[in-house]
Amino acid sequence: MVTPEMFERAHIDDIAEVEAAPGIFIKMLHHTDEGVMVRLIRFAPGAVLPMEDTHDLGLEIVHVLDGTLTDNAGSYPAGSILYGKKGSSHIPASVEGCTIFSINFVD
C-alpha cells in the first residue's frame, strides 16, 4: 500500500536555482550519493556549456521542454527526447534559450 510518507514533495518554485556556468541554471530535483541526478536545466539565449559533458557513469535522458537545445550532433526543439549512452559526450548549448529535464543514471 502506498502512503503519503513514502513520497518527498516540493514545488519547483521552492527549489534553489544555481548558475552552473555562464547562462546555465540548474535546479537539482533529486540526487543520490551514487551519482543519480534529476535536474531542471535552463539555458539562457546564447549559453554554451564551456566544457564537454561526459556521461561516464551511465545513461542520460533529456526532454527538451521549451526552446531548442543544440550540440555538436544537431538541434533538438521542444518535445525532443535524447538518450546519451554511457561513455557518450557532447557540448550542449542554446541559441534561443531552452529548458530541459535531465535524468542521469548510474550503471
SEVEXMI-530973 format. One record per residue (C-alpha): residue number from 1; z, y, x. Coordinates in Angstrom, 3 decimals, m for minus. Example, Ala and Ser with C-alpha at 12.3 -4.5 7.8 and 13.67 -1.06 7.14 Angstrom:
2
<atom pos="1" c3="7.800" c2="m4.500" c1="12.300"/>
<atom pos="2" c3="7.140" c2="m1.060" c1="13.670"/>
END
This chain:
107
<atom pos="1" c3="0.000" c2="0.000" c1="0.000"/>
<atom pos="2" c3="m0.882" c2="3.459" c1="1.271"/>
<atom pos="3" c3="1.885" c2="6.039" c1="1.136"/>
<atom pos="4" c3="1.844" c2="9.785" c1="1.903"/>
<atom pos="5" c3="3.949" c2="9.152" c1="5.020"/>
<atom pos="6" c3="1.025" c2="7.256" c1="6.565"/>
<atom pos="7" c3="m1.081" c2="10.422" c1="6.863"/>
<atom pos="8" c3="m0.815" c2="13.513" c1="9.010"/>
<atom pos="9" c3="m2.127" c2="16.637" c1="7.320"/>
<atom pos="10" c3="m3.314" c2="20.015" c1="8.474"/>
<atom pos="11" c3="m5.520" c2="22.831" c1="7.244"/>
<atom pos="12" c3="m8.376" c2="23.835" c1="9.530"/>
<atom pos="13" c3="m7.249" c2="27.490" c1="9.441"/>
<atom pos="14" c3="m3.859" c2="26.478" c1="10.869"/>
<atom pos="15" c3="m5.283" c2="24.726" c1="13.944"/>
<atom pos="16" c3="m5.443" c2="26.895" c1="17.052"/>
<atom pos="17" c3="m8.884" c2="27.639" c1="18.473"/>
<atom pos="18" c3="m9.185" c2="27.614" c1="22.263"/>
<atom pos="19" c3="m12.067" c2="29.132" c1="24.227"/>
<atom pos="20" c3="m13.031" c2="26.208" c1="26.477"/>
<atom pos="21" c3="m15.931" c2="28.036" c1="28.155"/>
<atom pos="22" c3="m17.537" c2="31.425" c1="27.518"/>
<atom pos="23" c3="m18.588" c2="31.450" c1="23.855"/>
<atom pos="24" c3="m17.482" c2="27.844" c1="23.198"/>
<atom pos="25" c3="m14.419" c2="27.480" c1="20.981"/>
<atom pos="26" c3="m12.631" c2="24.207" c1="20.251"/>
<atom pos="27" c3="m10.177" c2="23.166" c1="17.561"/>
<atom pos="28" c3="m8.557" c2="19.871" c1="18.575"/>
<atom pos="29" c3="m8.125" c2="17.988" c1="15.303"/>
<atom pos="30" c3="m6.747" c2="14.792" c1="16.843"/>
<atom pos="31" c3="m6.354" c2="13.200" c1="20.254"/>
<atom pos="32" c3="m4.695" c2="10.173" c1="21.792"/>
<atom pos="33" c3="m3.209" c2="9.561" c1="25.218"/>
<atom pos="34" c3="m6.061" c2="7.111" c1="25.863"/>
<atom pos="35" c3="m8.670" c2="9.872" c1="25.543"/>
<atom pos="36" c3="m9.946" c2="9.629" c1="21.958"/>
<atom pos="37" c3="m10.712" c2="13.151" c1="20.693"/>
<atom pos="38" c3="m11.725" c2="14.553" c1="17.318"/>
<atom pos="39" c3="m12.807" c2="18.196" c1="17.595"/>
<atom pos="40" c3="m14.454" c2="21.023" c1="15.738"/>
<atom pos="41" c3="m16.517" c2="22.954" c1="18.293"/>
<atom pos="42" c3="m18.086" c2="26.353" c1="17.669"/>
<atom pos="43" c3="m20.844" c2="27.719" c1="19.915"/>
<atom pos="44" c3="m21.360" c2="31.479" c1="19.750"/>
<atom pos="45" c3="m25.002" c2="32.615" c1="19.882"/>
<atom pos="46" c3="m26.329" c2="32.091" c1="23.406"/>
<atom pos="47" c3="m23.424" c2="29.898" c1="24.549"/>
<atom pos="48" c3="m24.139" c2="27.199" c1="27.143"/>
<atom pos="49" c3="m21.614" c2="24.704" c1="28.497"/>
<atom pos="50" c3="m21.503" c2="25.657" c1="32.205"/>
<atom pos="51" c3="m21.311" c2="22.027" c1="33.356"/>
<atom pos="52" c3="m22.705" c2="18.648" c1="32.483"/>
<atom pos="53" c3="m20.866" c2="16.970" c1="29.582"/>
<atom pos="54" c3="m20.478" c2="13.322" c1="30.554"/>
<atom pos="55" c3="m19.369" c2="10.507" c1="28.265"/>
<atom pos="56" c3="m17.644" c2="8.334" c1="30.844"/>
<atom pos="57" c3="m15.003" c2="6.839" c1="28.554"/>
<atom pos="58" c3="m17.174" c2="5.827" c1="25.617"/>
<atom pos="59" c3="m19.377" c2="6.816" c1="22.708"/>
<atom pos="60" c3="m19.554" c2="10.401" c1="21.425"/>
<atom pos="61" c3="m20.688" c2="11.062" c1="17.854"/>
<atom pos="62" c3="m21.663" c2="14.624" c1="16.928"/>
<atom pos="63" c3="m22.505" c2="16.000" c1="13.490"/>
<atom pos="64" c3="m24.113" c2="19.459" c1="13.526"/>
<atom pos="65" c3="m22.515" c2="21.310" c1="10.608"/>
<atom pos="66" c3="m24.384" c2="24.617" c1="10.878"/>
<atom pos="67" c3="m26.831" c2="26.348" c1="13.191"/>
<atom pos="68" c3="m28.765" c2="24.441" c1="15.857"/>
<atom pos="69" c3="m27.358" c2="22.593" c1="18.861"/>
<atom pos="70" c3="m29.655" c2="22.173" c1="21.865"/>
<atom pos="71" c3="m29.510" c2="20.224" c1="25.098"/>
<atom pos="72" c3="m31.879" c2="19.061" c1="27.814"/>
<atom pos="73" c3="m33.329" c2="16.451" c1="25.394"/>
<atom pos="74" c3="m34.054" c2="18.597" c1="22.334"/>
<atom pos="75" c3="m32.870" c2="20.712" c1="19.409"/>
<atom pos="76" c3="m30.687" c2="19.459" c1="16.576"/>
<atom pos="77" c3="m30.461" c2="21.513" c1="13.365"/>
<atom pos="78" c3="m27.650" c2="21.374" c1="10.805"/>
<atom pos="79" c3="m27.352" c2="17.876" c1="9.370"/>
<atom pos="80" c3="m28.272" c2="16.147" c1="12.634"/>
<atom pos="81" c3="m26.079" c2="13.308" c1="13.867"/>
<atom pos="82" c3="m26.162" c2="12.458" c1="17.571"/>
<atom pos="83" c3="m24.850" c2="9.371" c1="19.349"/>
<atom pos="84" c3="m24.102" c2="9.833" c1="23.049"/>
<atom pos="85" c3="m23.723" c2="6.370" c1="24.552"/>
<atom pos="86" c3="m21.094" c2="5.613" c1="27.173"/>
<atom pos="87" c3="m22.385" c2="6.871" c1="30.515"/>
<atom pos="88" c3="m24.748" c2="9.427" c1="28.977"/>
<atom pos="89" c3="m24.597" c2="13.141" c1="29.733"/>
<atom pos="90" c3="m26.114" c2="16.422" c1="28.598"/>
<atom pos="91" c3="m25.645" c2="20.186" c1="28.770"/>
<atom pos="92" c3="m25.040" c2="21.415" c1="25.201"/>
<atom pos="93" c3="m25.941" c2="24.953" c1="24.171"/>
<atom pos="94" c3="m26.951" c2="27.007" c1="21.152"/>
<atom pos="95" c3="m29.355" c2="29.938" c1="20.972"/>
<atom pos="96" c3="m28.388" c2="30.973" c1="17.429"/>
<atom pos="97" c3="m24.844" c2="29.591" c1="17.417"/>
<atom pos="98" c3="m23.628" c2="26.416" c1="15.739"/>
<atom pos="99" c3="m20.598" c2="24.430" c1="14.657"/>
<atom pos="100" c3="m20.293" c2="20.734" c1="15.410"/>
<atom pos="101" c3="m17.835" c2="17.972" c1="14.515"/>
<atom pos="102" c3="m17.341" c2="15.692" c1="17.514"/>
<atom pos="103" c3="m15.607" c2="12.340" c1="17.945"/>
<atom pos="104" c3="m15.189" c2="10.863" c1="21.426"/>
<atom pos="105" c3="m14.215" c2="7.196" c1="21.625"/>
<atom pos="106" c3="m12.743" c2="5.144" c1="24.459"/>
<atom pos="107" c3="m14.174" c2="1.679" c1="25.161"/>
END
